[in-house]
Amino acid sequence: MSETVHIPSAINNVTIEFAATVDREVDERLVEGLRHCIKTDIAPGYTLHTIYISSASDSHVAPSRHAQSKAVDISRINGKRMSEHYGAGGEVTEITQAIQSSFETFGHRRENFGPSIKHKLGESYSVGGHADHIHLSVD
């Protein structure tokens, strides 16, 4: 069984910002997953400076992976809301797609829901929402 750790305020030189309600105490595998896919150079031609975590182990009830401290929601890239900028091309679209693609190669990934991919355990999965944020969870 994994231990819990705090999501740091920076990962691979990318600043992590948090909603005021975020409980940063999560499963250590989740932080490993973030280290895997949160990198300044994740998308060719663009630099990732900041992500905004709007939820971690908070504001959800079981059986949500959030309630188990095994999921995060990322809703902003470089200060820009996915809800307003994803799909218009440019940095938010490219970085979002790159984060989701990279997370698919993480060995402990479980759920990867967002505007680009909706996968559970590596397979296409029908789930509502997630057009305005990336939901990443681990096993």
C-alpha positions in Angstrom: 0.0 0.0 0.0 1.3 3.5 -0.9 1.8 6.2 1.6 0.4 9.7 1.5 2.5 12.8 0.7 1.8 16.5 0.0 1.6 17.7 -3.5 4.6 20.0 -3.8 4.3 23.6 -4.9 6.6 22.9 -7.9 7.2 19.8 -10.0 10.0 19.6 -12.6 10.3 23.4 -12.5 6.5 23.9 -13.1 4.7 25.9 -10.4 1.7 24.2 -9.0 -1.1 26.5 -7.9 -4.1 25.3 -5.8 -7.7 26.2 -5.2 -8.2 27.3 -1.6 -10.2 24.2 -0.8 -7.6 21.7 -2.1 -6.4 19.0 0.3 -2.8 18.4 -0.9 -2.4 15.2 1.0 -2.5 12.4 -1.6 -1.3 8.9 -2.5 2.4 9.0 -3.3 1.8 7.3 -6.6 -0.3 10.4 -7.7 2.7 12.7 -7.1 4.8 10.2 -9.1 2.3 10.4 -11.9 2.4 14.2 -11.9 6.2 14.1 -12.0 5.8 11.9 -15.0 3.7 14.2 -17.1 4.1 17.7 -15.6 7.3 19.1 -17.3 8.2 22.5 -18.7 8.9 21.0 -22.2 6.0 18.5 -22.3 4.6 20.0 -25.6 7.0 20.9 -28.4 7.1 24.6 -29.1 5.4 25.6 -25.8 6.6 26.0 -22.2 4.5 24.9 -19.3 5.0 27.3 -16.4 2.1 26.7 -14.1 -0.8 24.3 -13.6 -3.8 24.9 -11.4 -5.1 22.0 -9.3 -8.8 22.7 -8.5 -9.3 19.4 -6.6 -7.3 16.6 -5.0 -8.5 14.6 -2.0 -11.4 17.0 -1.4 -14.9 18.0 -2.5 -15.8 14.5 -3.7 -17.4 11.5 -2.1 -16.8 7.7 -2.4 -16.4 5.9 -4.7 -14.6 8.9 -6.3 -10.8 8.4 -6.6 -10.6 11.9 -5.1 -12.1 10.6 -1.8 -9.4 7.9 -1.8 -6.7 10.5 -2.2 -5.8 9.1 -5.6 -6.9 11.8 -8.1 -6.4 15.4 -9.1 -8.2 17.8 -11.4 -6.2 20.3 -13.4 -8.3 23.2 -14.8 -5.7 25.8 -15.9 -2.6 25.8 -17.9 -0.2 28.8 -17.6 -3.0 30.7 -15.9 -5.5 30.1 -18.7 -8.8 28.2 -18.0 -9.2 25.1 -20.1 -12.9 25.9 -20.3 -12.1 29.1 -22.3 -9.0 28.1 -24.2 -9.0 24.4 -25.0 -9.8 23.6 -28.6 -8.7 27.0 -29.9 -5.2 25.7 -30.7 -2.1 27.1 -29.1 -0.6 26.4 -25.8 -3.6 25.3 -23.7 -4.7 22.8 -26.3 -1.2 21.5 -27.1 0.0 21.2 -23.4 -3.3 19.6 -22.3 -3.0 17.0 -25.1 0.6 16.4 -24.2 -0.1 16.0 -20.5 -2.8 13.5 -21.1 -0.8 11.5 -23.7 2.2 11.4 -21.3 0.0 10.2 -18.4 -1.1 7.3 -20.5 2.5 5.9 -20.3 2.6 6.1 -16.5 2.6 2.6 -15.0 0.1 3.3 -12.2 -2.4 5.4 -14.2 -6.0 4.4 -13.7 -8.2 7.3 -15.0 -7.3 9.9 -17.6 -10.3 12.0 -18.3 -10.2 15.3 -20.1 -10.9 17.3 -23.2 -8.4 15.2 -25.2 -8.6 11.7 -23.9 -11.2 9.7 -21.8 -9.5 6.5 -20.8 -9.8 4.2 -17.8 -7.0 1.6 -17.4 -5.8 2.5 -20.9 -9.1 1.8 -22.7 -11.6 4.3 -24.1 -14.2 5.1 -21.4 -17.5 6.8 -21.6 -17.7 9.4 -18.9 -19.5 12.8 -18.8 -17.9 16.1 -18.2 -14.2 16.8 -18.2 -14.3 19.2 -21.1 -13.0 22.0 -18.8 -10.3 20.0 -16.8 -8.0 17.0 -16.7 -8.9 14.3 -14.2 -5.9 12.1 -13.4 -6.0 9.1 -11.0 -3.8 6.2 -10.0 -4.4 2.6 -8.9 
